[in-house]
Amino acid sequence: MKTAEIRLLSVQELINKIADAREEYMNLRFQMVTGQLTDHSRLLQTRRLIARYETILREHELAEKPEGAK
């Protein structure tokens, strides 16, 4: 999913995507430990996807705050 497409998602959709990506990351880590994971690059891709989701979620949160508010 491209960054521009992620920015179009609502806050609740982003929260759901983050939860799904974290669950996938946890499953990948279990697969790595048990020796079942063949594509180790998926760990890095998933971790970066989580960071991308969280960054855009934070952008949404900052956009909702009124100017000058702390």
PyMOL Python script that loads the backbone (N, CA, C, O; Angstrom):
from pymol import cmd

cmd.read_pdbstr("""\
ATOM      1  N   MET A   1       0.851  -1.169   0.000  1.00  0.00           N
ATOM      2  CA  MET A   1       0.000   0.000   0.000  1.00  0.00           C
ATOM      3  C   MET A   1       0.898   1.233   0.000  1.00  0.00           C
ATOM      4  O   MET A   1       1.818   1.342   0.811  1.00  0.00           O
ATOM      5  N   LYS A   2       0.630   2.140  -0.896  1.00  0.00           N
ATOM      6  CA  LYS A   2       1.412   3.364  -1.028  1.00  0.00           C
ATOM      7  C   LYS A   2       1.077   4.339   0.094  1.00  0.00           C
ATOM      8  O   LYS A   2       0.001   4.278   0.689  1.00  0.00           O
ATOM      9  N   THR A   3       2.009   5.230   0.369  1.00  0.00           N
ATOM     10  CA  THR A   3       1.822   6.214   1.430  1.00  0.00           C
ATOM     11  C   THR A   3       0.632   7.113   1.135  1.00  0.00           C
ATOM     12  O   THR A   3      -0.115   7.458   2.051  1.00  0.00           O
ATOM     13  N   ALA A   4       0.439   7.497  -0.105  1.00  0.00           N
ATOM     14  CA  ALA A   4      -0.692   8.355  -0.465  1.00  0.00           C
ATOM     15  C   ALA A   4      -2.017   7.651  -0.192  1.00  0.00           C
ATOM     16  O   ALA A   4      -2.987   8.285   0.225  1.00  0.00           O
ATOM     17  N   GLU A   5      -2.057   6.341  -0.427  1.00  0.00           N
ATOM     18  CA  GLU A   5      -3.273   5.572  -0.150  1.00  0.00           C
ATOM     19  C   GLU A   5      -3.515   5.458   1.348  1.00  0.00           C
ATOM     20  O   GLU A   5      -4.659   5.484   1.800  1.00  0.00           O
ATOM     21  N   ILE A   6      -2.436   5.332   2.116  1.00  0.00           N
ATOM     22  CA  ILE A   6      -2.567   5.215   3.571  1.00  0.00           C
ATOM     23  C   ILE A   6      -3.101   6.514   4.154  1.00  0.00           C
ATOM     24  O   ILE A   6      -3.893   6.490   5.096  1.00  0.00           O
ATOM     25  N   ARG A   7      -2.679   7.634   3.611  1.00  0.00           N
ATOM     26  CA  ARG A   7      -3.127   8.935   4.121  1.00  0.00           C
ATOM     27  C   ARG A   7      -4.633   9.138   3.942  1.00  0.00           C
ATOM     28  O   ARG A   7      -5.236   9.943   4.653  1.00  0.00           O
ATOM     29  N   LEU A   8      -5.238   8.424   3.010  1.00  0.00           N
ATOM     30  CA  LEU A   8      -6.669   8.558   2.766  1.00  0.00           C
ATOM     31  C   LEU A   8      -7.515   7.758   3.767  1.00  0.00           C
ATOM     32  O   LEU A   8      -8.732   7.932   3.834  1.00  0.00           O
ATOM     33  N   LEU A   9      -6.871   6.890   4.536  1.00  0.00           N
ATOM     34  CA  LEU A   9      -7.603   6.071   5.501  1.00  0.00           C
ATOM     35  C   LEU A   9      -8.029   6.906   6.703  1.00  0.00           C
ATOM     36  O   LEU A   9      -7.400   7.911   7.035  1.00  0.00           O
ATOM     37  N   SER A  10      -9.101   6.475   7.342  1.00  0.00           N
ATOM     38  CA  SER A  10      -9.549   7.154   8.563  1.00  0.00           C
ATOM     39  C   SER A  10      -8.674   6.713   9.733  1.00  0.00           C
ATOM     40  O   SER A  10      -7.886   5.774   9.612  1.00  0.00           O
ATOM     41  N   VAL A  11      -8.819   7.396  10.857  1.00  0.00           N
ATOM     42  CA  VAL A  11      -8.029   7.084  12.040  1.00  0.00           C
ATOM     43  C   VAL A  11      -8.328   5.664  12.516  1.00  0.00           C
ATOM     44  O   VAL A  11      -7.406   4.922  12.852  1.00  0.00           O
ATOM     45  N   GLN A  12      -9.594   5.280  12.549  1.00  0.00           N
ATOM     46  CA  GLN A  12      -9.954   3.939  13.003  1.00  0.00           C
ATOM     47  C   GLN A  12      -9.400   2.871  12.073  1.00  0.00           C
ATOM     48  O   GLN A  12      -8.947   1.825  12.538  1.00  0.00           O
ATOM     49  N   GLU A  13      -9.428   3.115  10.777  1.00  0.00           N
ATOM     50  CA  GLU A  13      -8.856   2.159   9.834  1.00  0.00           C
ATOM     51  C   GLU A  13      -7.354   2.019  10.047  1.00  0.00           C
ATOM     52  O   GLU A  13      -6.812   0.918   9.957  1.00  0.00           O
ATOM     53  N   LEU A  14      -6.679   3.138  10.332  1.00  0.00           N
ATOM     54  CA  LEU A  14      -5.244   3.088  10.602  1.00  0.00           C
ATOM     55  C   LEU A  14      -4.949   2.278  11.858  1.00  0.00           C
ATOM     56  O   LEU A  14      -4.005   1.489  11.885  1.00  0.00           O
ATOM     57  N   ILE A  15      -5.748   2.471  12.889  1.00  0.00           N
ATOM     58  CA  ILE A  15      -5.554   1.726  14.130  1.00  0.00           C
ATOM     59  C   ILE A  15      -5.725   0.228  13.873  1.00  0.00           C
ATOM     60  O   ILE A  15      -4.970  -0.586  14.405  1.00  0.00           O
ATOM     61  N   ASN A  16      -6.716  -0.133  13.061  1.00  0.00           N
ATOM     62  CA  ASN A  16      -6.932  -1.542  12.719  1.00  0.00           C
ATOM     63  C   ASN A  16      -5.768  -2.098  11.900  1.00  0.00           C
ATOM     64  O   ASN A  16      -5.341  -3.231  12.119  1.00  0.00           O
ATOM     65  N   LYS A  17      -5.255  -1.306  10.960  1.00  0.00           N
ATOM     66  CA  LYS A  17      -4.127  -1.740  10.135  1.00  0.00           C
ATOM     67  C   LYS A  17      -2.884  -1.944  11.001  1.00  0.00           C
ATOM     68  O   LYS A  17      -2.134  -2.898  10.793  1.00  0.00           O
ATOM     69  N   ILE A  18      -2.663  -1.051  11.973  1.00  0.00           N
ATOM     70  CA  ILE A  18      -1.510  -1.181  12.865  1.00  0.00           C
ATOM     71  C   ILE A  18      -1.623  -2.470  13.673  1.00  0.00           C
ATOM     72  O   ILE A  18      -0.641  -3.197  13.825  1.00  0.00           O
ATOM     73  N   ALA A  19      -2.808  -2.755  14.189  1.00  0.00           N
ATOM     74  CA  ALA A  19      -3.003  -3.979  14.968  1.00  0.00           C
ATOM     75  C   ALA A  19      -2.746  -5.216  14.113  1.00  0.00           C
ATOM     76  O   ALA A  19      -2.116  -6.169  14.570  1.00  0.00           O
ATOM     77  N   ASP A  20      -3.230  -5.202  12.884  1.00  0.00           N
ATOM     78  CA  ASP A  20      -3.022  -6.342  11.989  1.00  0.00           C
ATOM     79  C   ASP A  20      -1.540  -6.518  11.654  1.00  0.00           C
ATOM     80  O   ASP A  20      -1.028  -7.637  11.632  1.00  0.00           O
ATOM     81  N   ALA A  21      -0.858  -5.396  11.394  1.00  0.00           N
ATOM     82  CA  ALA A  21       0.557  -5.465  11.041  1.00  0.00           C
ATOM     83  C   ALA A  21       1.385  -5.938  12.231  1.00  0.00           C
ATOM     84  O   ALA A  21       2.341  -6.693  12.054  1.00  0.00           O
ATOM     85  N   ARG A  22       1.036  -5.508  13.432  1.00  0.00           N
ATOM     86  CA  ARG A  22       1.769  -5.967  14.618  1.00  0.00           C
ATOM     87  C   ARG A  22       1.568  -7.466  14.841  1.00  0.00           C
ATOM     88  O   ARG A  22       2.497  -8.173  15.232  1.00  0.00           O
ATOM     89  N   GLU A  23       0.352  -7.939  14.591  1.00  0.00           N
ATOM     90  CA  GLU A  23       0.090  -9.372  14.722  1.00  0.00           C
ATOM     91  C   GLU A  23       0.892 -10.163  13.686  1.00  0.00           C
ATOM     92  O   GLU A  23       1.449 -11.217  13.993  1.00  0.00           O
ATOM     93  N   GLU A  24       0.944  -9.644  12.459  1.00  0.00           N
ATOM     94  CA  GLU A  24       1.724 -10.299  11.410  1.00  0.00           C
ATOM     95  C   GLU A  24       3.206 -10.319  11.788  1.00  0.00           C
ATOM     96  O   GLU A  24       3.885 -11.325  11.582  1.00  0.00           O
ATOM     97  N   TYR A  25       3.708  -9.211  12.339  1.00  0.00           N
ATOM     98  CA  TYR A  25       5.107  -9.133  12.736  1.00  0.00           C
ATOM     99  C   TYR A  25       5.412 -10.161  13.831  1.00  0.00           C
ATOM    100  O   TYR A  25       6.450 -10.823  13.798  1.00  0.00           O
ATOM    101  N   MET A  26       4.506 -10.287  14.790  1.00  0.00           N
ATOM    102  CA  MET A  26       4.695 -11.262  15.857  1.00  0.00           C
ATOM    103  C   MET A  26       4.737 -12.683  15.283  1.00  0.00           C
ATOM    104  O   MET A  26       5.575 -13.492  15.682  1.00  0.00           O
ATOM    105  N   ASN A  27       3.835 -12.980  14.350  1.00  0.00           N
ATOM    106  CA  ASN A  27       3.822 -14.304  13.718  1.00  0.00           C
ATOM    107  C   ASN A  27       5.101 -14.563  12.939  1.00  0.00           C
ATOM    108  O   ASN A  27       5.624 -15.677  12.951  1.00  0.00           O
ATOM    109  N   LEU A  28       5.608 -13.532  12.259  1.00  0.00           N
ATOM    110  CA  LEU A  28       6.857 -13.684  11.517  1.00  0.00           C
ATOM    111  C   LEU A  28       8.021 -13.962  12.466  1.00  0.00           C
ATOM    112  O   LEU A  28       8.901 -14.766  12.158  1.00  0.00           O
ATOM    113  N   ARG A  29       8.022 -13.303  13.607  1.00  0.00           N
ATOM    114  CA  ARG A  29       9.087 -13.530  14.587  1.00  0.00           C
ATOM    115  C   ARG A  29       9.026 -14.970  15.113  1.00  0.00           C
ATOM    116  O   ARG A  29      10.064 -15.612  15.277  1.00  0.00           O
ATOM    117  N   PHE A  30       7.826 -15.475  15.376  1.00  0.00           N
ATOM    118  CA  PHE A  30       7.695 -16.860  15.812  1.00  0.00           C
ATOM    119  C   PHE A  30       8.189 -17.817  14.733  1.00  0.00           C
ATOM    120  O   PHE A  30       8.875 -18.795  15.031  1.00  0.00           O
ATOM    121  N   GLN A  31       7.841 -17.534  13.479  1.00  0.00           N
ATOM    122  CA  GLN A  31       8.286 -18.381  12.381  1.00  0.00           C
ATOM    123  C   GLN A  31       9.806 -18.364  12.260  1.00  0.00           C
ATOM    124  O   GLN A  31      10.416 -19.390  11.957  1.00  0.00           O
ATOM    125  N   MET A  32      10.419 -17.207  12.494  1.00  0.00           N
ATOM    126  CA  MET A  32      11.870 -17.100  12.403  1.00  0.00           C
ATOM    127  C   MET A  32      12.529 -17.952  13.491  1.00  0.00           C
ATOM    128  O   MET A  32      13.504 -18.659  13.234  1.00  0.00           O
ATOM    129  N   VAL A  33      11.988 -17.874  14.700  1.00  0.00           N
ATOM    130  CA  VAL A  33      12.572 -18.614  15.819  1.00  0.00           C
ATOM    131  C   VAL A  33      12.450 -20.120  15.600  1.00  0.00           C
ATOM    132  O   VAL A  33      13.365 -20.877  15.924  1.00  0.00           O
ATOM    133  N   THR A  34      11.332 -20.544  15.057  1.00  0.00           N
ATOM    134  CA  THR A  34      11.125 -21.978  14.843  1.00  0.00           C
ATOM    135  C   THR A  34      11.753 -22.484  13.554  1.00  0.00           C
ATOM    136  O   THR A  34      11.727 -23.684  13.282  1.00  0.00           O
ATOM    137  N   GLY A  35      12.316 -21.586  12.760  1.00  0.00           N
ATOM    138  CA  GLY A  35      12.990 -21.991  11.533  1.00  0.00           C
ATOM    139  C   GLY A  35      12.077 -22.159  10.344  1.00  0.00           C
ATOM    140  O   GLY A  35      12.497 -22.722   9.333  1.00  0.00           O
ATOM    141  N   GLN A  36      10.852 -21.697  10.421  1.00  0.00           N
ATOM    142  CA  GLN A  36       9.894 -21.857   9.329  1.00  0.00           C
ATOM    143  C   GLN A  36       9.924 -20.688   8.350  1.00  0.00           C
ATOM    144  O   GLN A  36       9.388 -20.799   7.247  1.00  0.00           O
ATOM    145  N   LEU A  37      10.541 -19.567   8.733  1.00  0.00           N
ATOM    146  CA  LEU A  37      10.538 -18.367   7.895  1.00  0.00           C
ATOM    147  C   LEU A  37      11.619 -18.490   6.831  1.00  0.00           C
ATOM    148  O   LEU A  37      12.791 -18.694   7.148  1.00  0.00           O
ATOM    149  N   THR A  38      11.223 -18.365   5.572  1.00  0.00           N
ATOM    150  CA  THR A  38      12.188 -18.467   4.480  1.00  0.00           C
ATOM    151  C   THR A  38      12.562 -17.091   3.934  1.00  0.00           C
ATOM    152  O   THR A  38      13.677 -16.906   3.445  1.00  0.00           O
ATOM    153  N   ASP A  39      11.658 -16.137   4.008  1.00  0.00           N
ATOM    154  CA  ASP A  39      11.902 -14.793   3.478  1.00  0.00           C
ATOM    155  C   ASP A  39      12.091 -13.827   4.657  1.00  0.00           C
ATOM    156  O   ASP A  39      11.124 -13.260   5.166  1.00  0.00           O
ATOM    157  N   HIS A  40      13.331 -13.651   5.076  1.00  0.00           N
ATOM    158  CA  HIS A  40      13.629 -12.826   6.238  1.00  0.00           C
ATOM    159  C   HIS A  40      13.409 -11.336   5.971  1.00  0.00           C
ATOM    160  O   HIS A  40      13.314 -10.553   6.916  1.00  0.00           O
ATOM    161  N   SER A  41      13.329 -10.941   4.735  1.00  0.00           N
ATOM    162  CA  SER A  41      13.111  -9.525   4.419  1.00  0.00           C
ATOM    163  C   SER A  41      11.705  -9.071   4.805  1.00  0.00           C
ATOM    164  O   SER A  41      11.457  -7.874   4.958  1.00  0.00           O
ATOM    165  N   ARG A  42      10.791 -10.020   4.963  1.00  0.00           N
ATOM    166  CA  ARG A  42       9.424  -9.663   5.370  1.00  0.00           C
ATOM    167  C   ARG A  42       9.393  -9.048   6.762  1.00  0.00           C
ATOM    168  O   ARG A  42       8.518  -8.233   7.055  1.00  0.00           O
ATOM    169  N   LEU A  43      10.335  -9.426   7.628  1.00  0.00           N
ATOM    170  CA  LEU A  43      10.425  -8.831   8.961  1.00  0.00           C
ATOM    171  C   LEU A  43      10.665  -7.325   8.839  1.00  0.00           C
ATOM    172  O   LEU A  43       9.959  -6.525   9.454  1.00  0.00           O
ATOM    173  N   LEU A  44      11.653  -6.951   8.052  1.00  0.00           N
ATOM    174  CA  LEU A  44      11.985  -5.540   7.869  1.00  0.00           C
ATOM    175  C   LEU A  44      10.842  -4.793   7.188  1.00  0.00           C
ATOM    176  O   LEU A  44      10.510  -3.674   7.580  1.00  0.00           O
ATOM    177  N   GLN A  45      10.246  -5.400   6.180  1.00  0.00           N
ATOM    178  CA  GLN A  45       9.130  -4.765   5.474  1.00  0.00           C
ATOM    179  C   GLN A  45       7.955  -4.512   6.407  1.00  0.00           C
ATOM    180  O   GLN A  45       7.342  -3.445   6.364  1.00  0.00           O
ATOM    181  N   THR A  46       7.643  -5.481   7.240  1.00  0.00           N
ATOM    182  CA  THR A  46       6.513  -5.343   8.159  1.00  0.00           C
ATOM    183  C   THR A  46       6.805  -4.290   9.218  1.00  0.00           C
ATOM    184  O   THR A  46       5.931  -3.499   9.573  1.00  0.00           O
ATOM    185  N   ARG A  47       8.033  -4.280   9.721  1.00  0.00           N
ATOM    186  CA  ARG A  47       8.398  -3.288  10.728  1.00  0.00           C
ATOM    187  C   ARG A  47       8.316  -1.873  10.149  1.00  0.00           C
ATOM    188  O   ARG A  47       7.854  -0.949  10.818  1.00  0.00           O
ATOM    189  N   ARG A  48       8.756  -1.716   8.930  1.00  0.00           N
ATOM    190  CA  ARG A  48       8.674  -0.399   8.278  1.00  0.00           C
ATOM    191  C   ARG A  48       7.228  -0.005   7.983  1.00  0.00           C
ATOM    192  O   ARG A  48       6.877   1.172   8.061  1.00  0.00           O
ATOM    193  N   LEU A  49       6.395  -0.978   7.647  1.00  0.00           N
ATOM    194  CA  LEU A  49       4.981  -0.702   7.405  1.00  0.00           C
ATOM    195  C   LEU A  49       4.305  -0.219   8.689  1.00  0.00           C
ATOM    196  O   LEU A  49       3.495   0.706   8.656  1.00  0.00           O
ATOM    197  N   ILE A  50       4.639  -0.844   9.813  1.00  0.00           N
ATOM    198  CA  ILE A  50       4.091  -0.408  11.101  1.00  0.00           C
ATOM    199  C   ILE A  50       4.513   1.029  11.379  1.00  0.00           C
ATOM    200  O   ILE A  50       3.697   1.847  11.802  1.00  0.00           O
ATOM    201  N   ALA A  51       5.771   1.333  11.146  1.00  0.00           N
ATOM    202  CA  ALA A  51       6.266   2.699  11.373  1.00  0.00           C
ATOM    203  C   ALA A  51       5.556   3.692  10.459  1.00  0.00           C
ATOM    204  O   ALA A  51       5.234   4.803  10.879  1.00  0.00           O
ATOM    205  N   ARG A  52       5.313   3.299   9.216  1.00  0.00           N
ATOM    206  CA  ARG A  52       4.620   4.176   8.275  1.00  0.00           C
ATOM    207  C   ARG A  52       3.197   4.456   8.741  1.00  0.00           C
ATOM    208  O   ARG A  52       2.736   5.597   8.706  1.00  0.00           O
ATOM    209  N   TYR A  53       2.501   3.401   9.182  1.00  0.00           N
ATOM    210  CA  TYR A  53       1.140   3.576   9.699  1.00  0.00           C
ATOM    211  C   TYR A  53       1.125   4.505  10.908  1.00  0.00           C
ATOM    212  O   TYR A  53       0.292   5.407  10.994  1.00  0.00           O
ATOM    213  N   GLU A  54       2.051   4.283  11.842  1.00  0.00           N
ATOM    214  CA  GLU A  54       2.073   5.093  13.059  1.00  0.00           C
ATOM    215  C   GLU A  54       2.425   6.550  12.760  1.00  0.00           C
ATOM    216  O   GLU A  54       1.897   7.456  13.404  1.00  0.00           O
ATOM    217  N   THR A  55       3.298   6.780  11.803  1.00  0.00           N
ATOM    218  CA  THR A  55       3.655   8.140  11.426  1.00  0.00           C
ATOM    219  C   THR A  55       2.458   8.876  10.843  1.00  0.00           C
ATOM    220  O   THR A  55       2.202  10.029  11.189  1.00  0.00           O
ATOM    221  N   ILE A  56       1.736   8.217   9.969  1.00  0.00           N
ATOM    222  CA  ILE A  56       0.573   8.850   9.346  1.00  0.00           C
ATOM    223  C   ILE A  56      -0.544   9.030  10.367  1.00  0.00           C
ATOM    224  O   ILE A  56      -1.277  10.017  10.307  1.00  0.00           O
ATOM    225  N   LEU A  57      -0.690   8.087  11.309  1.00  0.00           N
ATOM    226  CA  LEU A  57      -1.661   8.249  12.385  1.00  0.00           C
ATOM    227  C   LEU A  57      -1.326   9.485  13.211  1.00  0.00           C
ATOM    228  O   LEU A  57      -2.218  10.245  13.589  1.00  0.00           O
ATOM    229  N   ARG A  58      -0.055   9.683  13.489  1.00  0.00           N
ATOM    230  CA  ARG A  58       0.370  10.869  14.248  1.00  0.00           C
ATOM    231  C   ARG A  58       0.097  12.143  13.451  1.00  0.00           C
ATOM    232  O   ARG A  58      -0.295  13.156  14.030  1.00  0.00           O
ATOM    233  N   GLU A  59       0.296  12.109  12.146  1.00  0.00           N
ATOM    234  CA  GLU A  59      -0.033  13.270  11.299  1.00  0.00           C
ATOM    235  C   GLU A  59      -1.512  13.617  11.415  1.00  0.00           C
ATOM    236  O   GLU A  59      -1.878  14.789  11.504  1.00  0.00           O
ATOM    237  N   HIS A  60      -2.365  12.582  11.414  1.00  0.00           N
ATOM    238  CA  HIS A  60      -3.805  12.811  11.563  1.00  0.00           C
ATOM    239  C   HIS A  60      -4.119  13.451  12.905  1.00  0.00           C
ATOM    240  O   HIS A  60      -4.927  14.376  12.991  1.00  0.00           O
ATOM    241  N   GLU A  61      -3.465  12.945  13.960  1.00  0.00           N
ATOM    242  CA  GLU A  61      -3.703  13.489  15.299  1.00  0.00           C
ATOM    243  C   GLU A  61      -3.281  14.949  15.383  1.00  0.00           C
ATOM    244  O   GLU A  61      -3.988  15.762  15.978  1.00  0.00           O
ATOM    245  N   LEU A  62      -2.148  15.289  14.799  1.00  0.00           N
ATOM    246  CA  LEU A  62      -1.675  16.665  14.832  1.00  0.00           C
ATOM    247  C   LEU A  62      -2.546  17.578  13.982  1.00  0.00           C
ATOM    248  O   LEU A  62      -2.712  18.754  14.306  1.00  0.00           O
ATOM    249  N   ALA A  63      -3.101  17.052  12.905  1.00  0.00           N
ATOM    250  CA  ALA A  63      -3.960  17.857  12.044  1.00  0.00           C
ATOM    251  C   ALA A  63      -5.278  18.182  12.729  1.00  0.00           C
ATOM    252  O   ALA A  63      -5.893  19.207  12.436  1.00  0.00           O
ATOM    253  N   GLU A  64      -5.719  17.316  13.641  1.00  0.00           N
ATOM    254  CA  GLU A  64      -6.991  17.551  14.334  1.00  0.00           C
ATOM    255  C   GLU A  64      -6.866  18.586  15.443  1.00  0.00           C
ATOM    256  O   GLU A  64      -7.858  19.206  15.826  1.00  0.00           O
ATOM    257  N   LYS A  65      -5.650  18.779  15.964  1.00  0.00           N
ATOM    258  CA  LYS A  65      -5.456  19.755  17.025  1.00  0.00           C
ATOM    259  C   LYS A  65      -5.576  21.158  16.466  1.00  0.00           C
ATOM    260  O   LYS A  65      -5.092  21.422  15.366  1.00  0.00           O
ATOM    261  N   PRO A  66      -6.214  22.072  17.200  1.00  0.00           N
ATOM    262  CA  PRO A  66      -6.269  23.452  16.727  1.00  0.00           C
ATOM    263  C   PRO A  66      -4.901  24.116  16.841  1.00  0.00           C
ATOM    264  O   PRO A  66      -4.067  23.711  17.652  1.00  0.00           O
ATOM    265  N   GLU A  67      -4.681  25.134  16.023  1.00  0.00           N
ATOM    266  CA  GLU A  67      -3.413  25.858  16.037  1.00  0.00           C
ATOM    267  C   GLU A  67      -3.158  26.468  17.395  1.00  0.00           C
ATOM    268  O   GLU A  67      -4.081  26.991  18.018  1.00  0.00           O
ATOM    269  N   GLY A  68      -1.938  26.416  17.862  1.00  0.00           N
ATOM    270  CA  GLY A  68      -1.578  27.043  19.119  1.00  0.00           C
ATOM    271  C   GLY A  68      -1.866  26.203  20.338  1.00  0.00           C
ATOM    272  O   GLY A  68      -1.462  26.581  21.437  1.00  0.00           O
ATOM    273  N   ALA A  69      -2.545  25.081  20.199  1.00  0.00           N
ATOM    274  CA  ALA A  69      -2.840  24.225  21.347  1.00  0.00           C
ATOM    275  C   ALA A  69      -1.637  23.347  21.637  1.00  0.00           C
ATOM    276  O   ALA A  69      -0.914  22.952  20.723  1.00  0.00           O
ATOM    277  N   LYS A  70      -1.424  23.045  22.896  1.00  0.00           N
ATOM    278  CA  LYS A  70      -0.281  22.197  23.263  1.00  0.00           C
ATOM    279  C   LYS A  70      -0.724  20.803  23.566  1.00  0.00           C
ATOM    280  O   LYS A  70       0.102  19.951  23.893  1.00  0.00           O
TER     281      LYS A  70
END
""", "prot")
cmd.dss("prot")
cmd.show_as("cartoon", "prot")
cmd.util.cbc("prot")
cmd.orient("prot")
